[in-house]
Amino acid sequence: MSHILVMIANRAKINSTFSLKDLAGSAGRLDVVCRVVLSFQESKTFDTLYLVLRGMNVPISLVLQKDVKKFYTEQEVALDIKSAILGMPSRFSLLNMDYESVLESLSKDHTLVLLEETGSDILSYSLGNDNYAFILGDDKGFLEEQILYMKKICDVSISLGNIPYLSSQVVAILDYVLSKCIEVI
Ligand SMILES: C[S@@+](CC[C@H](N)C(=O)[O-])C[C@H]1O[C@@H](n2cnc3c(N)ncnc32)[C@H](O)[C@@H]1O
């Protein structure tokens, strides 16, 4: 059983304006991405995280496995993302893929679950003993065109209620719910 998280971050970038002291302002809300990484590493049920960063000239994806050495600060995460982008040693692997290619590839062996406030209540959806890839937006959510694409490719759209949680909070809540489902399977 594999549980994957995919975060689509539409503005996150590392370029000449990048400053570790201002991840929010200088790097297209890379702080939001870094907090998702920290939350993923604290989770019990997710094995792999895909970060799709779309704020640079060319979209890229980074993959982080659960078993790598932990990060403790947002700055540490940001520096390691920068290393991966520059082709230097990093805990992240770099893929030259935008979100469509990532999702298409994952759809071969995972049930794709779109996370949105307007989806079906997670408690009414029976999460089985399957491989799942959960797709999460950034602080501004998904673009209209992304929603249209994902409505076609995703198997289900799921909500954690009508509160718009921070992306990193969604990871923690989902992890809790998944851990309960796995317990009873
Ligand atoms: C800060 S929210 C984005 C809020 C943004 N205003 C919007 O309209 O999508 C970040 C992401 O977390 C997920 N999310 C936040 N709250 C959620 C909820 N109650 N149920 C399901 N997913 C949620 C969604 O994937 C969302 O794109």
The ligand as a Gaussian input file, in Angstrom:
#p B3LYP/6-31G(d) Opt

LIG

0 1
 C       -4.914000      27.164000       1.678000
 S       -5.821000      26.009000       0.739000
 C       -6.245000      26.965000      -0.669000
 C       -7.379000      27.838000      -0.369000
 C       -7.812000      28.608000      -1.577000
 N       -8.487000      29.773000      -1.117000
 C       -8.738000      27.815000      -2.478000
 O       -9.753000      28.342000      -2.846000
 O       -8.443000      26.681000      -2.865000
 C       -4.588000      24.944000       0.116000
 C       -5.023000      23.623000      -0.424000
 O       -5.314000      22.747000       0.657000
 C       -6.366000      21.872000       0.316000
 N       -7.457000      22.150000       1.254000
 C       -7.563000      23.179000       2.126000
 N       -8.671000      23.061000       2.859000
 C       -9.272000      21.920000       2.467000
 C      -10.472000      21.255000       2.844000
 N      -11.287000      21.739000       3.797000
 N      -10.777000      20.087000       2.225000
 C       -9.968000      19.564000       1.266000
 N       -8.834000      20.158000       0.865000
 C       -8.491000      21.320000       1.447000
 C       -6.738000      22.157000      -1.132000
 O       -6.035000      21.266000      -1.970000
 C       -6.227000      23.589000      -1.306000
 O       -5.909000      23.855000      -2.658000

